[in-house]
Amino acid sequence: MLYIIGLGVDPKNTAPAFIKSTANLCEKSYIDIYTTFIANDYLNWIKKELKAVPANRDLLEDIKNFVEVAKDKNVCLYVYGDPYIATTHQSLRIYATEQKIKVKTVYSSSFINTIFGETGLHIYKIGFVGSLIKNDINSRNYIYKQVGTALESKKHSIIIPTGYEGDTSSLLAELKQAELNFKEETFPDDRFLIFISRAGTDEEKVLGGTIKDLFKTKTRLNEPFTLIVPGLLHFSEEEVLKKVFNIKPIQNVKPSTIEIRVQKIIDKSRVAIKNAETSGLTERYKEVFENAILYTKDAEDAKQKGDLITALMQASYAEGLIDALRFLGENIKWE
């Protein structure tokens, strides 16, 4: 039989009572050190008290050999936090079920419910959960886009840092770089963030502030730590941050990607029109620029009313009219 047992966020104090019987029950015991970080003091306690052998990536991803042992032995896999947060545990469960091997799951506290409980944020407002791998451009770009989408929906995002060893400055520097690359206002300097380290334990630490202010502190946190990008905060969420943690929250508001794009085209067209007036182009192509000005005004009106699709169409018409003059040999200056 295969037992997958969650130990909670503070194994010495929050592990389920079931583990009291596992010393006699388990013929082979492992502690997952692959899918999550475990502090040395917890790991040493687990190895000593539960007689568990550390299970690394090679062992856990060799699903067939790992599970086959459970055909005629009781195998216990201990997991820091809660089982099945990691897909690796689900893969073990599925393969065991296919092989007609019984699986018993023992649930416990996870970092998800703990960080929301501790910070007072509403768990039903989760918009995105994902891992940010240090110095991985694809990971960084994915996080940027997903967090941006969550912010537009006024939802909270949970970022699980991997490889940062508690270095918040390196993490924030990567977010700032992503903002420079995309310029979609997902991580501007005034974006409000929350860091929480070792949530639910005696070593818990919670920090809150803007990217600009947090970057200045150059704080190092104990692993494991999590970054929260709050969406629109309810007054009860604000109250917990203020009264429990003495953190002054700032409402995170992000314009939609299409709204940002519309404004960029409008601004760009206005600059081109102004330059054309200076160079005399507006006199030579009076009708073209009159229409471009009208389309730009229509785009602004539509944007003001919240009709962003129409605004994008109108702004694009204005830009297209002006840009078409290049085919007549004219030099259009957009900056």
N, C-alpha and C positions, 0 to 999 in steps of 0.2 A: 504493500500500500504506500502511496505517496502522500505525505503531509506537507502542505505549504502553509507556513505559520508566520503571521505578521507579529512583529515585536513592538510595534508602536514607535513613537518619536523619542521616547525615553525608556529604552528597554529595561533598565533596572527597576523602574517604577511603574511603567505602563504596559508591560508585556502581559498578555492574557493569562489567567490562572491555569489554563490548559498546559502551559509549559512545565508545571510542577510534576506532571506525569510523564513528560517526554523522555526523561533520562532513562527510565525503564522501558519505555515503549519503542524508542528509536534504536534501530540496530546500526544505522548509518546516519550521521547528522552533519549538515552543511550550513554555513552562513554565507549568503549571497554578498560578495564584495564587488560584484561587477556592475549591477544596475544602479547603485547608489553609493554615496560616500558614507563611511562609518568611522566615527572618531575612535582613536586607539583605545581609550578607556572603555568604551562600549564593546569594541571588538575583543579585547582581552577578557572582559567579563563573560561575553557569550562563549568564547572558546573554553573558558574554565568551568563555568556553571552548566553549560549545555553540551559540553564535549563536542562542539561543532568545529568542523574543518572548513577553512575559508574556501569558497567556490568562486573561481575567477571566470573570465569570459570563455576561455577554452573549454572549461568543464561544463558550464551551463549551456553553451551553444552546441555542444555535442549531445543534442537532445536524446537521440536514440540510446546511446550508452548510459547516459545519466538515468533515464527512466527505466531501462530494462532491469536494473538492479532491484527496482521496486516490485518486480513480479513475485519474488519469493522472500523479500525482506521489507521491513518497515523503514522507509527512507524519509527523513525529515529535512526540509529545506526551510531554514529560518530567513526571514526577510525583514530588513530594517524598514519600519513604517508599516505599510499595508500591502498585502499581496495584490497583484494584477495591475498596479499602477504601471509597472513595466511590462511590455509585451512579451518579454522572455518568459515570464511566469505563465502567461496564457498559452504560449507554445508548448511548454512542458505539460500543462494540464490537458491540452487537446491531444497530444501524442499519447499520453497515458490513457486517456479515455478511449482512443482508437484501439489501443492494445488490450482493452478490457482490464486495465489496472485501476483499482479504486483510488479516488483522490479525495482527501479531506482538506478543506480550507478553513483556517482559523484567522478571522479578521481582527484588525486592531486600528489604532489611530494612524492617520496618514498626514503628511505635511500639508496636503490641500485643506482638509478640514481644520487643522491646527492653526495655520497661518491666517485663515479667515476668522476663526474664532478669536484669536489673539488680537488681531488688528481691528476687529469690529466691522470689517467689510462684509457685505452681503454675498453669500456664496452663490446665490441664484443669479448673480450678475456677472458670472465668469463668461468672458468672451473668447479667451484663447489661453492655452497652456502649451509651452514649448521649450525646448532646450537651446541655449546659446553656447556653441562650442568655440572656445578661444581661438582666434586667428583663422576661423573658417568663414570665408566670404559668403559661401552659399547659405550657411546657417544664419549669418548676420543679415543678409538680404531677406531671407524668409521671415525672420523675426520682425524686421522693419515693416514689411508689408502686412503681416498678420496683426501686429499690434495696431497699426494704422487703421485697419478695418474695424478692429474692436473699439477703438476710440471713437470712430465715426458713429458706431452703434451705442456709444456711451457705456460700454462694458469694460470690466476689469481684465487685465492680462497678467498671467503668471509666467515669469521667465526663470528657467532653471539653469544657472550658470554651470558650465562644465570646463574644468581645466584652469580656472582662475585662482584657485587656492586662496580664496578670500579677498583677492585684490579688486576692490570696487573701482579704483581709478582706471585700470585696464579695461574693465567692462564698459564703463561710461565713455571712455575714449573711443571704443568701437561703435557705440551708439551714435556718438557725435560724428564719426566718420561716415556712417550710413546716412545721417541727415545731410551732410555735405554732398553726398553722391546723388541722393534722390530729391532733396528739397521739397518734401511733401508735408512738413510740419508734424512729423510723428515724434521726433526727439529734438525739439528746439531747446535752447538753454533754459527756458522757463517751464519746461515740462516737469510736473510734480511726480516724484517716485517714492517708493517705500522699500527699504531693505530690511529683511528679517533673517536673523541668524540663530540656528539651533532653537527653533520655535518649540515652545512647550516644555523646555527644560530649564534648569536653574541657571544656565548660561545664556539664556535668550537675550538678544539685543535687537532693538528696533530703531531704525533711522528713517527720517523723512525729510524731504526738501526738494528743491529744484535741481536739475542736472548741474547747473552752474555752481550752486552752493555745495552740493555733495561732492563734486569733482575737486573743489578746493580743499576739502577735509582730508582727502587721500587716505580714507579709512580702510583698514584690513579687518575682515570679519572671520570668525571661526566657521569652518565648514561643518555641516552643509548650510548654505545660505541661499536665499531666494529673493528675486527682484519682482516687485509688484508695480505695474503701471495702472493706477486707478482710472476708471472711467468717470462718469459724472457721479459725484458723491451725494448720498442722501444725508439729511441733517443728522441722523442718528450715527452714521458712519463718521462724519466729521467730529461728532461729540466724543467718540471713543479716542480718536487720534489726539484731540486737544486735551482731554481730561485725564486719560490714562498714560499717554506717552509724551505729553507736552509738545506735540507736533502741530504746527499750524498748517492745515491742509490748504491746497490751492485747487480750485476746480479745473480739471483738464478738459479743455474744449478744443476740438480739432475740426477744421473745415474739411469737407469731403475732397477726395482727389479730383473729382470733376470740377468742383468749385475753384480749387487752386489753379487748375488748368485754364478755366475760363478767364480768371483774373489775369493770368500771365499773358494770354492772347490779347486781351483788352489793353493791358499796359503796353505791350509790344506794338500794337497797332497805333496807339495814341502817340508813341514816340516817333514811329515812322511818319505819321501825318504831320507832326510838328516839324520834323526834319525836311519833309517835302515842301512845307510852307516856306521854310528858310531858303531852300534851293530854287524855288519857283516852280516846282513840279505840279503843285496844286492848280496853278493857272493854266498849265498846258493840258492837264487831265482833270478839268474841273468836275465833270460829271462822275468820273470814277471816284474821286475823293469825297464828293458830296454823299454818294451812296455808302462809301466806307465809313464816313462819320455817322450816318444814320444807322447803319448796321451795328456799329459800336455802341451807340446810345441804346438801341433796342436790346442788345446783349446785357447791358448794365441794368436796364429796367427788368428784364426777365430774371436775372440773377437776384435782384432785390426782392422779387416776388417768390423766389424759391424754385422757379421753373428752370432748372439747370440744363436740361436737354435743349430747350429752345435757346437758352443763353449761349451754349456751346456752338449751336448751329449758326446763330447770328454773328458771334465773334469770329467764327471760321470763315464766314462769307466776307467779312471786312478784311481779314488777313489775306484771303485768297485774291480779292480784287487788287489790293495793293501789290501783292507779290507778283501778280500777272504782268505788271509793267516791266518786269525784268526781261520778258520775252520781246519787248519792244526796245531793248537795249538800255533801259534806264537803271541807274544805280540806286537801289533802295537801301536806306540806312535804318536798321532796326534798333540801334543803340545810340 
